[in-house]
Amino acid sequence: MNISGTQPPAVAMLWETHEPRDALQSRFGFDDVDAAARWLAGVLAAEWGVTMRSCERVVISAGNALPWITTDAGSLIAKWSAVSKFHPRLTEVAALTAWLDDRGLPVSAPVASSRGVLQVEVDGVSMGLQTVVDGVHLDVDDRHQVHEAGVVLARLHLALADYPDSDRVAAQPNQRPATSSEPLAERIARWLDSMPPERRSRAAESLRESLAALGSKGTASLAVQLVHNDFRSANVLCNGGRIAAVLDFEEVGLDHPVADLAGAAVLLGTRFRGWGPVSARTREVFVSGYRSVRALSEREEAWLPALMLWRTLGHVPAGDDPTGWAGSADEQAFGHEGSRPESLPGLPG
């Protein structure tokens, strides 16, 4: 039976370059996309009491598969993971997302199964179900959307600070390495020390100088809490001037909110491939929106530029730099954009 009708569902990789049908077989054990659709229809009927009418497409990302489907309950997105070590985290993330939805945050809330379970484990995978959110990815050229994205990240941080099960979420294995308890200045200095000589630049040395001043102030007063860790255009849907949903809480973990703000400001325009930096003006508008809801402390304000520069330098490639990460680092460090400066092998490190 072809669930999708006369044409099989399209299957694609979200960001990888592998052949998607090979990935469907090697990662999930399905000989073809129709076999995956038939299996999915059975799970939806058994676990959610939902009749699947068609499967439009299946997108694969690492060990996850995301089918867009139409059902008798409307348009839905299923997501299942075949990586068993992450299944406990997915259960915790589903509970967190439902909690945020209950508090009015714009998220894509999970749909509970017939048994009231938010994340179902079946046939060796962990599956969740969500309604399709009407929206398009955040446009970083739209100042209003960028401002509102900053507002929503601030609201999200305020809510996450109150989540009662933060420790349970943070304790679960994650694809992202756990944030070190090492002080920020030492963490960044160690990263700078590990840079190969060919990647050292004047902007990196500027960051080292900033750390010398910031390190004396310490970070003990900087809050540590759950943060999103992947807030960017790929995970922010807009409907007009409104943020319709923040997606993908799978990278959530403990860190300083100002570090999450810095990472979001730097990576705000990135989607799935061909990442590049946003303009200084876009970062300013985004941070302004954030400040309008959650004021930064004096120490957070002091740390924000260094953290944004650190995140930017982390994306400067060793060779060609077609999207301009080095120029963005120069602009942040010296107030101007330019080509990548010459390597400075004599710098300390």
N, C-alpha and C positions, 0 to 999 in steps of 0.2 A: 504493500500500500504506500503510495506517495502522498505523505501528509500535506505537502506544499501544493498539490494540484498538478498541473501539467508540467511545470518546471521545477527542478530540484532547487532547494535553497542555495543561495550564493554562500561561499565560504571564503574567508579572507583572514590574513594576519593583521593584527592591530598595528604593530610596529616592527615586527621581525621580518626578515626577507626569506624565510623558509617557504617551501611549497605547502600551502594550507591543507591540501588533502592528505599529504604525507603526515603532517602534524596531527591531523584528526585521527589517523590510524595509530601512530606511534605513541601519542600522549593519552589518547582516550579509548583506543581499541575499536574504533568504528571503521568498517571497510569503506564506507562512503557517507555522504552527508544525509542521505535518505535514511540510512540505518540509525544515525544519531537522532534524526527527527522522530522516527518511530519510537525509539527508546524514550525520548523526552515526552512524547504524548502519553505514554504509559505511566511515567512517573507523575506527571501533572494530574492525570485522572485518579491515580491511586492515593496520592499524598495531598493534593489540593482540591480534588473534586472538580477540576477544570477540564473542559473539553477543548483541545487544541484544534483549530480550524486550518491554520497554515503557519509555516515557518518561513519568514522572508529571507533571513540570512543568519549565518553563524560566524562570529568573529572570535579568533583565537588569540590569547595573550598569555605567553608562558604556559603555565599549567592550568589556565582557566579557559572555558568556552562560554560565550555569551550569545545565545540565540534571541533574535527579535521575533515575537510570535503574536498571532491573533488568536483569541479564544472567545468562548461564550461569555467570559468576564471582561472582555475588552483587550486592548493592546498591552502586552506584558514583555518584560525582559527576564529571562532566566539566566542564572550564572552558576556554573558548577566548577568545582576545583577537584583535580585528581591528585593533588599533592597532600597526602594525608597529614603531614606534620603541621600544616597550616589550618587544618579543620577546626581545632579548638579556637584559634584566633577568629575565624570566620563566624563562629557562634557568638563570640563576645562582641565582635563588630556589629553583627545584626542587632543584638540587644542595645548597644550604644546608639545605633542609628534610629531605632524605634524610640528610644528615650529622647533623642534630640527632636524627632518629629513631634512627640507629645508636647514639647516645649515651644513649638512654633518655629523651629529653625527650618529653612528650606533645604530639605534632604529628600532623597528618593527612598522612602520608607519600605522596609520589607513587608511582604504579604504573608501573613501567618497561614500555615497549613491547616488542614481540617482538624488536626490534633492540637492546634494552637502553637506549633513549633515554627520559629522564624527561619531556622536553618536546618534542612533535612539531610541526614546522611543515608545514602542508599547506593547499593551496588559499588561501594568503594569510593564514592565521591560525596562531596558536601555541596548542596544546592540551595540557593535562595531565589526568591521570585519578587520582582518589583513591577510597579506600573510604569508605563512609558511617560516620561516627563516631556511636556510640550515646550521645546526651547532649542536654542542653538548655542554653540560654544561662545564663550565670552570673547568679545571683539575689543582688543586692546587699543584700537583707534577711536573707540567710542568713550569719551571722557566720563559720561554719566555712568555707563556700565562699569568702568574701572573704579570710580568712586564708590559705587554701590557694592562692588566686590570687596573693597576694603571695609566697608560697614559690616558686611556679612561675616568676614573673617573675624572681626572684633567681637561680634555677637557670638560667634562660634567659640572663640576662646573663653569668653565669660561663662558660657554654658559648660564647656568641657572642664573648667576649673571646679565645677560643682558636681561632676559625675561621681556617684558613690562607689562605682566599681572600677575606678581607674587602675588600681593595682592588678586586678584580674586581667584587664586588657593588656597592660604593659608586660605582664608575665608570659604571655603567649609568644611562641616563635613567630618571627616576622622576616620577610624578604629583606627589609632594610636593617642594617646593623643597629643594635641597640645604642642609644645615645650614651656616651661615656659620662661617668660622674666627675671626670677630670674637669677642672675649671676651664672656662672658655679660652682664656688667654693661653693656657698651656696646651689645650687641644689644638688651637690654631697654629701656635708656634711649632708644635710637633709636625703638623701638616706642612708648614713652610719648610721645615728642616728636611722633610722627605722629598721635596721637589728636585727632580734631576736638573743639572746645571742648565741644560738647553731651555728649560721652561721658566727659569728665574727672570724676572723683569723688574723694571723700575716700579711698576704698580705693586708687585709683590713685596719689594723692599719698603714701599710706603705703608703697606699693611703691617709689616713688622715694626715699623716705627710707631704706628698707632697703638699696637699692642703694648709697647713699652709704657705708654701713658695710661692706657686703660687697665693694664694689669695691676697697677698700684691701687686702683679703686676696688679691685676684687669683684666677684659676682655673687657673693653670698646673699645679697638682697634681691637678686633676680629670681623671679618666680620660676618654679619647675612644675609642669602640669601636663596633662594630655594635650597634644596639638595634632593638627591634621597631617602635616608632613608632605603633602602633595597637592597643595592648593594652587591651581594654575588653569589656564584656559581649557585644557582637555577635560578638567573635572568640574567646571563651572558652567552651568547652562543658564542662558538668559532668555527672557520672553519680553521683548520690548526693553524698557528701562529697568525691569525687575529681574533680580536673581531668582530664577525658578528652582534651581537645585544645586547643591554641592554634592558631588559624587565621590565614590571610591575612598572609603575610610580605612582601607586595608593597611595603609602605612602609618596609621595613627600610633603615637608613642609619646613617651615623656621627654620634654625638652623645655627650654625657655620660650615663652610666647614670642619674644622679640626675635629669636632666631627663626621661628616659623614665619613671622612677618617678613623678615629679611629674605628668606628663601622664596617666599611667594612673590615678593616685589621683583626679584631678579628673574624668576622663571614664569612670570604671569602669562606671557604670550606663547608659551610652549604647548604643543599638542602632542602629536605622536611621532613625527619624524622631522628632521631638519630644524632642530632647536636653534633659536637665536634670542638675543637679549632684547628688552624693550627700551624705549627712550627714557632719559632722565625725567622728562615731564610725566610720562606714564607712571613711573615709580612714585613721583611726588603726589600725583592725584590719588593713587591707591593708598599710600600711607596717610594722606589727609583724611580719606574716608574712614580709615581705621581709627585714627586719633579722635574723630568726631564721636565715637562710641566708647572706646577704651583709651583713655589718656595714657601715654607712656610716662613712666617715671623718669626722673632726671638721669638715672643710670642707664635705663633702657634707651633713652635718646642718645646718650653718649656712645653706646655700643652699636646702634643701628647702622651707621655708615660703614663701620669696619666689618660687620657681619654681611652686609650686602656686597662689599668688595670681595670678601672671602668666597662667598658663593659664586660670584662672577668669575674670579680667577680659577675656580674649580672646573670651569667649562671652557677655558682657553685651551685649544688643541695644541699639540706639539708641532704640527706642521701647518698646512694651509688653514686659514680662519675665515671661511667664506661668509659666515653670518655676523662677524664683528665682535666676538667676545672680548678680544684684547682691546679694541677701541673703547668698548664700554667700561672696561677696567681702568683704562687711562682717564676717561672722563670722570669716573668716580674719584680716582686718586688725585688728579691734577686739574680737574675742571675743564678738560677739553677732550674731544674725541680725536683719535688718530690711528694710524696704523700701528701694528704691534711693534714695541720698541725692541732694539737689539738685545740679544741675550747678554746677561751680565754675569759671566762665570765667576767673577771675583767677589760677588756678594757673599756675605756670611750665610752659612746654612749647612 
